[in-house]
Every structure is written in structure tokens, then in C-alpha cells.
Amino acid sequence: MAKKVEAGMALSKQGVTISYDSWTDVSHDQLLAVAATTSQQPRQIYTLKTLNITSSPKTGDKTYELVKQEIINIESVNKVPVIAVVSDAAGEAAKARCPLILWRPDILTLDCYSHQFNLSVGGKS
């Protein structure tokens, strides 16, 4: 993790929110991105990792393991608590939240309301 990200997140002693999403790029590669949003004002958003998961299994278990590792890294390296995790409600993202809730019931796990709104007005997520 870059020093700027580490320094910025270290200021957020109240905690960070993790968000993750996957998509297919123009080269038809499947990507997964993980970001952290700080709790202090002004809010800062840091992209922690973008992974090419094209050759990985697209399962909730695999997504859970990737997100779990990011939570462990943030809390051990930066000494900042993760207070919430946000993802879309589709497929492996939703399935990944179930073991996350069991592992860390102290972390809020939420659907992304932007994705939900997009679905409600007829768009595709």
C-alpha cells in the first residue's frame, strides 16, 4: 500500500468503510476493486486494490477470502478498524457477505444503494 494511503487512513481512527465491486473491462477481463472510505471530514476514498480475477473462480467464497484479507491488512498494518462493508446485491458479492457476517458480526454489511436504485429504475447492475 502506498505511503500516502497509509498516512491518510491512519488519520481515520474512528474507522473506515470498505466497498468492493467487480466488472468486465473492454478486454473482457473480470476485475475486482476494493476501496476504503475514511470516517473523518473531509472524507477520503482510497483504492486499495484492483485485481484481475479472470482466471479465479467466481464464487462467494473466493470473494469473501479476498475481502477478508483486505480487512486483516487494513486493521493490522494501519491500526484502523473496519466498521462497514458495502457491495452490490448480485451474485458472488451477496454470497460473500454471509460468511463475513459470521466471521465479523461487529462489521456492518450493506447493499450498495446506488446499485439498488439503478435496478429499480430499469438499469442493469
DSSP file with accessible surface (Angstrom, degrees, kcal/mol):
  #  RESIDUE AA STRUCTURE BP1 BP2  ACC     N-H-->O    O-->H-N    N-H-->O    O-->H-N    TCO  KAPPA ALPHA  PHI   PSI    X-CA   Y-CA   Z-CA
    1    1 A M              0   0   92      0, 0.0    47,-0.1     0, 0.0    48,-0.0   0.000 360.0 360.0 360.0 136.7    0.0    0.0    0.0
    2    2 A A     >  -     0   0   62      1,-0.1     4,-2.3    46,-0.1     3,-0.2  -0.230 360.0-118.6 -65.3 151.1    1.4    3.4   -0.9
    3    3 A K  H  > S+     0   0  164      1,-0.2     4,-2.8     2,-0.2     5,-0.2   0.860 113.2  56.9 -59.4 -37.5    2.6    5.7    1.9
    4    4 A K  H  > S+     0   0  166      2,-0.2     4,-2.4     1,-0.2    -1,-0.2   0.918 109.0  46.1 -62.1 -42.7    0.0    8.3    1.1
    5    5 A V  H  > S+     0   0   21     -3,-0.2     4,-2.8     2,-0.2     5,-0.3   0.942 113.1  49.4 -65.3 -45.8   -2.8    5.8    1.5
    6    6 A E  H  X S+     0   0   50     -4,-2.3     4,-2.0     1,-0.2    -2,-0.2   0.929 113.5  46.3 -59.5 -44.7   -1.3    4.5    4.8
    7    7 A A  H  X S+     0   0   60     -4,-2.8     4,-0.9     2,-0.2    -1,-0.2   0.920 113.7  48.5 -65.9 -42.6   -0.9    8.0    6.1
    8    8 A G  H >< S+     0   0    8     -4,-2.4     3,-0.5    -5,-0.2     4,-0.4   0.916 113.8  45.2 -65.2 -42.1   -4.4    9.1    5.1
    9    9 A M  H >< S+     0   0    0     -4,-2.8     3,-1.5     1,-0.2    -1,-0.2   0.847 103.5  64.3 -72.7 -29.8   -6.1    6.0    6.6
   10   10 A A  H 3< S+     0   0   34     -4,-2.0    -1,-0.2    -5,-0.3    -2,-0.2   0.803  96.3  59.3 -63.0 -25.9   -4.0    6.3    9.8
   11   11 A L  T << S+     0   0  130     -4,-0.9     2,-1.4    -3,-0.5    -1,-0.3   0.691  89.1  77.6 -72.6 -18.3   -5.8    9.6   10.5
   12   12 A S    X   +     0   0    1     -3,-1.5     3,-1.5    -4,-0.4    -1,-0.2  -0.487  50.8 156.2 -95.0  66.8   -9.2    7.8   10.4
   13   13 A K  T 3   +     0   0  128     -2,-1.4    -1,-0.2     1,-0.3     3,-0.1   0.700  67.2  66.7 -67.9 -18.4   -9.0    6.3   13.9
   14   14 A Q  T 3  S-     0   0  151      1,-0.3    -1,-0.3    -3,-0.2     2,-0.2   0.691 115.8 -98.2 -75.7 -17.3  -12.8    6.1   14.0
   15   15 A G    <   -     0   0    0     -3,-1.5    24,-0.9    -6,-0.2     2,-0.3  -0.515  29.2-104.1 126.0 167.9  -12.7    3.5   11.3
   16   16 A V  E     -Ab  38  82A   0     65,-2.1    67,-2.6    22,-0.2    68,-1.0  -0.907  18.4-131.0-128.3 156.7  -13.1    3.0    7.5
   17   17 A T  E     -Ab  37  84A  40     20,-2.4    20,-2.7    -2,-0.3     2,-0.4  -0.934  20.7-148.7-106.5 131.5  -15.8    1.6    5.3
   18   18 A I  E     -Ab  36  85A   0     66,-2.8    68,-2.8    -2,-0.5     2,-0.4  -0.832  15.2-175.9 -98.4 136.6  -14.7   -1.0    2.7
   19   19 A S  E     -Ab  35  86A  43     16,-2.5    16,-2.7    -2,-0.4     2,-0.3  -0.972   1.6-178.3-129.1 147.3  -16.5   -1.2   -0.6
   20   20 A Y  E     +Ab  34  87A  10     66,-1.8    68,-0.5    -2,-0.4     2,-0.3  -0.994   6.4 166.8-144.7 151.2  -15.9   -3.7   -3.4
   21   21 A D  E     -A   33   0A  46     12,-1.7    12,-2.7    -2,-0.3     2,-0.3  -0.981  18.0-146.4-156.6 154.4  -17.3   -4.4   -6.8
   22   22 A S  E     +A   32   0A  24     -2,-0.3     2,-0.3    10,-0.2    10,-0.2  -0.911  22.0 160.5-125.7 155.8  -16.5   -6.5   -9.9
   23   23 A W  E     -A   31   0A 109      8,-1.9     8,-3.2    -2,-0.3     2,-0.5  -0.966  39.0-104.1-160.0 170.5  -17.0   -5.8  -13.6
   24   24 A T  E     -A   30   0A  76     -2,-0.3     6,-0.2     6,-0.2     2,-0.0  -0.914  35.2-147.0-107.3 128.2  -15.8   -6.9  -17.0
   25   25 A D    >   -     0   0   44      4,-2.5     3,-2.1    -2,-0.5    -1,-0.0  -0.197  36.1 -87.8 -86.5-177.6  -13.5   -4.4  -18.8
   26   26 A V  T 3  S+     0   0  140      1,-0.3    -1,-0.1     2,-0.1    -2,-0.0   0.732 128.6  56.6 -65.4 -20.7  -13.2   -3.8  -22.6
   27   27 A S  T 3  S-     0   0   79      2,-0.1    -1,-0.3     0, 0.0     3,-0.1   0.318 119.2-111.9 -89.2   5.8  -10.7   -6.6  -22.9
   28   28 A H  S <  S+     0   0  153     -3,-2.1     2,-0.3     1,-0.3    -2,-0.1   0.720  70.2 144.5  67.9  23.7  -13.3   -9.0  -21.4
   29   29 A D        -     0   0   51     26,-0.0    -4,-2.5    24,-0.0     2,-0.5  -0.731  51.2-126.6 -87.3 142.7  -11.1   -9.4  -18.2
   30   30 A Q  E     -A   24   0A  39     -2,-0.3    23,-2.6    -6,-0.2    24,-0.6  -0.810  32.3-170.0 -90.5 124.0  -13.0   -9.7  -14.9
   31   31 A L  E     -AC  23  52A  26     -8,-3.2    -8,-1.9    -2,-0.5     2,-0.4  -0.878  14.9-162.1-117.7 149.3  -11.8   -7.2  -12.4
   32   32 A L  E     -AC  22  51A   3     19,-2.3    19,-3.3    -2,-0.3     2,-0.4  -0.998  10.7-167.2-129.2 126.5  -12.5   -6.7   -8.7
   33   33 A A  E     -AC  21  50A  21    -12,-2.7   -12,-1.7    -2,-0.4     2,-0.4  -0.915   5.1-164.6-115.9 143.0  -11.7   -3.4   -6.9
   34   34 A V  E     +AC  20  49A   2     15,-2.8    14,-2.5    -2,-0.4    15,-1.7  -0.994  13.2 178.2-125.5 130.4  -11.6   -2.8   -3.2
   35   35 A A  E     -AC  19  47A  15    -16,-2.7   -16,-2.5    -2,-0.4     2,-0.4  -0.914  17.7-144.8-129.8 157.5  -11.7    0.8   -1.8
   36   36 A A  E     -AC  18  46A   0     10,-2.7    10,-2.9    -2,-0.3     2,-0.5  -0.981   6.1-158.6-123.9 136.2  -11.7    2.3    1.7
   37   37 A T  E     -AC  17  45A  35    -20,-2.7   -20,-2.4    -2,-0.4     8,-0.2  -0.961  20.0-132.7-112.9 128.0  -13.6    5.5    2.7
   38   38 A T  E     -A   16   0A   2      6,-2.6   -22,-0.2    -2,-0.5   -29,-0.1  -0.347   3.0-139.0 -78.7 160.8  -12.4    7.3    5.8
   39   39 A S  S    S+     0   0   23    -24,-0.9     4,-0.1     4,-0.1    -1,-0.1   0.661  73.7  88.5 -94.4 -17.8  -14.7    8.5    8.6
   40   40 A Q  S    S-     0   0   47    -25,-0.2     4,-0.2     2,-0.1    -2,-0.1  -0.389  87.1 -72.7 -81.8 160.6  -13.1   11.8    9.3
   41   41 A Q  S    S+     0   0  139      1,-0.1     2,-0.1     2,-0.1    -2,-0.1  -0.793 118.3  39.1 -93.5 139.6  -14.1   15.0    7.5
   42   42 A P  S    S-     0   0   93      0, 0.0    -2,-0.1     0, 0.0    -1,-0.1   0.600  99.5-131.0 -73.3 145.4  -13.3   15.7    4.7
   43   43 A R        -     0   0  131     -4,-0.1     2,-0.4    -2,-0.1    -2,-0.1  -0.330  21.2-158.4 -62.3 141.6  -14.0   12.1    3.6
   44   44 A Q        -     0   0   79     -4,-0.2    -6,-2.6   -36,-0.1     2,-0.5  -0.964   4.5-153.1-122.4 141.8  -11.2   10.4    1.6
   45   45 A I  E     -C   37   0A 119     -2,-0.4     2,-0.5    -8,-0.2    -8,-0.2  -0.970  11.7-170.1-116.7 128.6  -11.6    7.4   -0.7
   46   46 A Y  E     -C   36   0A  28    -10,-2.9   -10,-2.7    -2,-0.5     2,-0.7  -0.975  21.0-137.2-120.6 126.0   -8.6    5.2   -1.4
   47   47 A T  E     -C   35   0A  95     -2,-0.5   -12,-0.3   -12,-0.2     3,-0.1  -0.738  24.6-178.7 -76.5 118.0   -8.4    2.5   -3.9
   48   48 A L  E     -     0   0A  26    -14,-2.5     2,-0.3    -2,-0.7   -13,-0.2   0.853  58.9  -8.3 -87.5 -39.8   -6.7   -0.3   -2.1
   49   49 A K  E     -C   34   0A  76    -15,-1.7   -15,-2.8   -48,-0.0     2,-0.4  -0.973  44.8-164.0-161.3 140.4   -6.5   -3.0   -4.7
   50   50 A T  E     -C   33   0A  79     -2,-0.3     2,-0.4   -17,-0.2   -17,-0.2  -0.989  24.8-169.1-126.5 121.2   -7.7   -3.8   -8.2
   51   51 A L  E     -C   32   0A  48    -19,-3.3   -19,-2.3    -2,-0.4     2,-0.8  -0.892  25.8-133.9-115.1 141.1   -7.3   -7.4   -9.1
   52   52 A N  E     +C   31   0A  87     -2,-0.4   -21,-0.2   -21,-0.2     3,-0.2  -0.837  30.5 171.4 -86.9 110.1   -7.7   -9.3  -12.4
   53   53 A I    >   +     0   0   12    -23,-2.6     3,-1.2    -2,-0.8   -22,-0.2   0.114  36.1 119.3-108.7  21.2   -9.8  -12.3  -11.3
   54   54 A T  T 3  S+     0   0   55    -24,-0.6    -1,-0.2     1,-0.3     4,-0.1   0.889  82.7  38.2 -54.5 -43.7  -10.4  -13.6  -14.8
   55   55 A S  T 3  S+     0   0  119     -3,-0.2    -1,-0.3   -25,-0.1    -2,-0.1   0.483 102.1  92.5 -90.7  -0.4   -8.8  -17.0  -14.1
   56   56 A S  S <  S-     0   0   31     -3,-1.2     2,-0.1     1,-0.1    -3,-0.1  -0.588  90.1 -93.9 -89.6 155.0  -10.1  -17.2  -10.5
   57   57 A P        -     0   0   83      0, 0.0     2,-1.4     0, 0.0    -1,-0.1  -0.423  31.1-133.7 -64.3 138.1  -13.3  -19.0   -9.5
   58   58 A K        +     0   0   87     -2,-0.1     2,-0.3    -4,-0.1    34,-0.1  -0.602  58.3 132.5 -93.5  72.9  -16.2  -16.5   -9.4
   59   59 A T     >  -     0   0   61     -2,-1.4     4,-2.3     1,-0.1     5,-0.2  -0.868  69.1-120.8-123.3 158.7  -17.6  -17.7   -6.1
   60   60 A G  H  > S+     0   0    6     -2,-0.3     4,-2.8     1,-0.2     5,-0.2   0.870 114.3  56.4 -62.5 -35.9  -18.8  -16.0   -3.0
   61   61 A D  H  > S+     0   0  116      2,-0.2     4,-2.2     1,-0.2    -1,-0.2   0.917 108.3  45.9 -63.8 -43.2  -16.2  -18.0   -1.0
   62   62 A K  H  > S+     0   0   79      2,-0.2     4,-2.1     1,-0.2    -2,-0.2   0.925 114.1  48.2 -66.1 -43.6  -13.4  -16.6   -3.2
   63   63 A T  H  X S+     0   0    7     -4,-2.3     4,-2.6     1,-0.2     5,-0.3   0.927 110.4  52.6 -62.3 -43.4  -14.7  -13.1   -3.0
   64   64 A Y  H  X S+     0   0   23     -4,-2.8     4,-3.2     1,-0.2     5,-0.2   0.930 108.1  50.8 -57.1 -45.5  -15.1  -13.4    0.8
   65   65 A E  H  X S+     0   0  100     -4,-2.2     4,-2.1     1,-0.2    -1,-0.2   0.903 110.9  48.5 -62.3 -40.2  -11.4  -14.6    1.1
   66   66 A L  H  X S+     0   0   40     -4,-2.1     4,-1.6     2,-0.2    -1,-0.2   0.930 115.7  43.0 -65.6 -44.6  -10.2  -11.6   -0.9
   67   67 A V  H  X S+     0   0    3     -4,-2.6     4,-2.3     2,-0.2    -2,-0.2   0.913 111.8  54.3 -68.9 -41.3  -12.2   -9.1    1.1
   68   68 A K  H  X S+     0   0   50     -4,-3.2     4,-2.6    -5,-0.3    -1,-0.2   0.923 107.0  51.6 -57.7 -43.5  -11.3  -10.8    4.4
   69   69 A Q  H  X S+     0   0   93     -4,-2.1     4,-2.5    -5,-0.2    -1,-0.2   0.895 108.5  51.0 -63.4 -38.6   -7.6  -10.4    3.6
   70   70 A E  H  X S+     0   0    9     -4,-1.6     4,-2.6     2,-0.2    -1,-0.2   0.908 109.7  50.2 -65.2 -40.1   -8.1   -6.7    2.9
   71   71 A I  H  X S+     0   0    0     -4,-2.3     4,-2.5     2,-0.2     5,-0.3   0.942 111.4  48.3 -62.1 -45.7   -9.8   -6.2    6.2
   72   72 A I  H  X S+     0   0   64     -4,-2.6     4,-2.5     1,-0.2     5,-0.3   0.929 112.4  49.3 -60.3 -44.0   -7.0   -8.0    8.0
   73   73 A N  H  X>S+     0   0   46     -4,-2.5     4,-2.6     2,-0.2     5,-0.7   0.925 111.8  47.6 -62.1 -46.8   -4.4   -5.9    6.2
   74   74 A I  H  X5S+     0   0    0     -4,-2.6     4,-1.5     1,-0.2     6,-1.0   0.941 116.2  43.3 -61.1 -46.9   -6.1   -2.6    7.0
   75   75 A E  H  <5S+     0   0   50     -4,-2.5     4,-0.4    -5,-0.2    -1,-0.2   0.858 121.0  39.0 -72.8 -32.4   -6.5   -3.4   10.7
   76   76 A S  H  <5S+     0   0   57     -4,-2.5    -2,-0.2    -5,-0.3    -3,-0.2   0.910 124.8  34.3 -85.1 -41.1   -3.1   -4.9   11.2
   77   77 A V  H  <5S+     0   0   82     -4,-2.6    -3,-0.2    -5,-0.3    -2,-0.2   0.934 131.7  28.1 -78.8 -48.1   -1.0   -2.5    9.1
   78   78 A N  S  <<S-     0   0   10     -4,-1.5    -3,-0.2    -5,-0.7    -1,-0.1   0.548  92.3-134.6 -93.5 -11.6   -2.8    0.7    9.6
   79   79 A K        +     0   0  144     -5,-0.4    -4,-0.2    -4,-0.4    -3,-0.1   0.878  61.6 133.7  57.9  37.8   -4.3    0.0   13.0
   80   80 A V        -     0   0    1     -6,-1.0    -1,-0.2   -66,-0.0    -2,-0.2  -0.979  55.6-124.8-120.2 128.7   -7.6    1.3   11.8
   81   81 A P        -     0   0   55      0, 0.0   -65,-2.1     0, 0.0     2,-0.6  -0.462  13.7-132.7 -73.7 143.5  -10.9   -0.6   12.4
   82   82 A V  E     +b   16   0A   2    -67,-0.2   -65,-0.2    -2,-0.1     3,-0.1  -0.866  27.5 176.2 -90.4 122.2  -13.1   -1.5    9.6
   83   83 A I  E     +     0   0A  71    -67,-2.6    25,-2.2    -2,-0.6     2,-0.3   0.659  58.9  13.8-104.5 -18.8  -16.6   -0.5   10.6
   84   84 A A  E     -bd  17 108A   6    -68,-1.0   -66,-2.8    23,-0.2     2,-0.4  -0.994  52.7-153.6-155.7 154.2  -18.7   -1.4    7.5
   85   85 A V  E     -bd  18 109A   0     23,-2.8    25,-2.7    -2,-0.3     2,-0.4  -1.000  15.2-169.1-130.9 131.2  -18.5   -3.3    4.2
   86   86 A V  E     +bd  19 110A  33    -68,-2.8   -66,-1.8    -2,-0.4     2,-0.3  -0.970  16.5 150.5-123.5 135.0  -20.6   -2.3    1.2
   87   87 A S  E     -bd  20 111A   2     23,-2.0    25,-2.0    -2,-0.4   -66,-0.1  -0.945  47.5 -85.0-149.9 170.4  -21.1   -4.3   -2.0
   88   88 A D        -     0   0   14    -68,-0.5    25,-0.1    -2,-0.3   -68,-0.0  -0.245  37.7-119.6 -73.1 172.0  -23.7   -4.8   -4.7
   89   89 A A  S    S+     0   0   37     23,-0.2     2,-0.2     4,-0.1    -1,-0.1   0.359  75.9 106.1 -95.9   6.2  -26.5   -7.3   -4.1
   90   90 A A  S >> S-     0   0   53      4,-0.1     4,-1.3     3,-0.0     3,-1.2  -0.574  80.9 -51.2 -93.8 149.8  -25.7   -9.6   -7.1
   91   91 A G  H 3> S+     0   0   43      1,-0.2     4,-2.0    -2,-0.2     3,-0.3   0.164 119.4   7.5  41.7-125.4  -24.1  -13.0   -7.2
   92   92 A E  H 3> S+     0   0   43      1,-0.2     4,-2.0     2,-0.2    -1,-0.2   0.779 124.8  61.7 -66.9 -26.0  -20.9  -13.6   -5.5
   93   93 A A  H <> S+     0   0    6     -3,-1.2     4,-0.9     2,-0.2    -1,-0.2   0.943 108.8  42.3 -65.0 -44.8  -20.8  -10.2   -3.8
   94   94 A A  H >X S+     0   0   26     -4,-1.3     4,-0.7    -3,-0.3     3,-0.7   0.910 114.1  51.6 -67.3 -41.5  -24.0  -11.0   -1.9
   95   95 A K  H >< S+     0   0  144     -4,-2.0     3,-0.5     1,-0.2    -1,-0.2   0.831 104.0  58.9 -64.8 -30.9  -22.8  -14.6   -1.2
   96   96 A A  H 3X S+     0   0    1     -4,-2.0     4,-1.3     1,-0.2    -1,-0.2   0.781  95.8  63.6 -69.8 -25.4  -19.6  -13.2    0.2
   97   97 A R  H <X S+     0   0   32     -4,-0.9     4,-2.6    -3,-0.7    -1,-0.2   0.820  91.0  65.9 -69.9 -30.0  -21.4  -11.2    2.8
   98   98 A C  H <X S+     0   0   83     -4,-0.7     4,-1.7    -3,-0.5    -1,-0.2   0.964 107.2  37.2 -61.1 -54.1  -22.8  -14.3    4.6
   99   99 A P  H  > S+     0   0   31      0, 0.0     4,-2.7     0, 0.0    -1,-0.2   0.844 113.9  59.4 -67.7 -26.9  -19.5  -15.7    5.8
  100  100 A L  H  X S+     0   0    2     -4,-1.3     4,-3.1     2,-0.2    -2,-0.2   0.934 104.6  49.2 -63.8 -42.3  -18.3  -12.1    6.5
  101  101 A I  H  < S+     0   0   76     -4,-2.6    -1,-0.2     1,-0.2    -3,-0.1   0.902 113.3  47.2 -63.0 -40.1  -21.2  -11.6    8.9
  102  102 A L  H  < S+     0   0  151     -4,-1.7    -1,-0.2    -5,-0.2    -2,-0.2   0.900 116.2  43.9 -68.6 -39.7  -20.4  -14.8   10.7
  103  103 A W  H  < S+     0   0   79     -4,-2.7    -2,-0.2     1,-0.2    -1,-0.2   0.910 132.7  17.0 -70.6 -44.4  -16.7  -14.0   10.9
  104  104 A R    ><  +     0   0   39     -4,-3.1     3,-1.9    -5,-0.2    -1,-0.2  -0.664  60.9 168.9-133.4  78.6  -17.1  -10.4   12.0
  105  105 A P  T 3  S+     0   0  105      0, 0.0    -1,-0.1     0, 0.0     4,-0.1   0.674  77.3  69.4 -65.4 -12.4  -20.6   -9.6   13.3
  106  106 A D  T 3  S+     0   0  106     -3,-0.1     2,-0.5     2,-0.1    -5,-0.1   0.589  84.3  83.2 -79.6 -10.7  -19.3   -6.3   14.5
  107  107 A I  S <  S-     0   0    6     -3,-1.9   -23,-0.2    -7,-0.2     2,-0.2  -0.830  82.6-127.4 -97.2 126.2  -18.9   -5.0   10.9
  108  108 A L  E     -d   84   0A 112    -25,-2.2   -23,-2.8    -2,-0.5     2,-0.5  -0.528  22.7-159.7 -66.3 134.7  -22.0   -3.6    9.3
  109  109 A T  E     +d   85   0A  32     -2,-0.2     2,-0.3   -25,-0.2   -23,-0.2  -0.980  18.0 174.4-123.0 121.2  -22.6   -5.3    5.9
  110  110 A L  E     -d   86   0A  68    -25,-2.7   -23,-2.0    -2,-0.5     2,-0.2  -0.913  32.9-117.1-130.5 150.7  -24.8   -3.3    3.5
  111  111 A D  E     -d   87   0A  50     -2,-0.3     2,-0.6   -25,-0.2   -23,-0.2  -0.565  43.4-105.8 -75.1 149.1  -26.0   -3.5   -0.1
  112  112 A C     >  -     0   0   26    -25,-2.0     4,-1.8    -2,-0.2     3,-0.2  -0.680  26.2-155.8 -77.1 117.1  -24.9   -0.6   -2.3
  113  113 A Y  H  > S+     0   0  165     -2,-0.6     4,-2.7     1,-0.2     5,-0.2   0.749  90.2  62.7 -71.9 -21.0  -28.0    1.6   -2.7
  114  114 A S  H  > S+     0   0   93      2,-0.2     4,-2.3     1,-0.2    -1,-0.2   0.926 106.2  45.6 -65.3 -42.7  -26.7    3.1   -5.9
  115  115 A H  H  > S+     0   0   36     -3,-0.2     4,-2.3     2,-0.2    -2,-0.2   0.919 113.5  49.8 -63.9 -43.2  -26.9   -0.4   -7.5
  116  116 A Q  H  X S+     0   0   64     -4,-1.8     4,-2.1     2,-0.2    -2,-0.2   0.918 111.2  48.3 -62.6 -43.7  -30.3   -0.9   -5.9
  117  117 A F  H  X S+     0   0  138     -4,-2.7     4,-1.5     2,-0.2     6,-0.2   0.928 109.6  52.8 -62.3 -44.3  -31.6    2.4   -7.3
  118  118 A N  H  <>S+     0   0   63     -4,-2.3     5,-2.7     1,-0.2     3,-0.4   0.915 110.8  47.5 -58.5 -42.7  -30.2    1.6  -10.7
  119  119 A L  H ><5S+     0   0   86     -4,-2.3     3,-1.3     1,-0.2    -1,-0.2   0.883 107.8  56.1 -65.6 -36.8  -32.1   -1.7  -10.7
  120  120 A S  H 3<5S+     0   0   88     -4,-2.1    -1,-0.2     1,-0.3    -2,-0.2   0.767 107.4  48.2 -70.3 -23.4  -35.3   -0.1   -9.6
  121  121 A V  T 3<5S-     0   0   93     -4,-1.5    -1,-0.3    -3,-0.4    -2,-0.2   0.238 127.8 -93.2-100.9  11.4  -35.4    2.3  -12.5
  122  122 A G  T < 5S+     0   0   67     -3,-1.3    -3,-0.2     1,-0.3    -2,-0.1   0.479  82.0 129.1  99.2   3.0  -34.7   -0.4  -15.1
  123  123 A G      < -     0   0   27     -5,-2.7     2,-0.4    -6,-0.2    -1,-0.3  -0.291  57.4-113.4 -83.0 172.3  -30.9   -0.3  -15.4
  124  124 A K              0   0  193     -2,-0.1    -1,-0.1     0, 0.0    -5,-0.0  -0.894 360.0 360.0-106.3 140.7  -28.6   -3.2  -15.2
  125  125 A S              0   0   73     -2,-0.4   -10,-0.0    -9,-0.0    -9,-0.0  -0.589 360.0 360.0 -91.6 360.0  -26.1   -3.6  -12.4
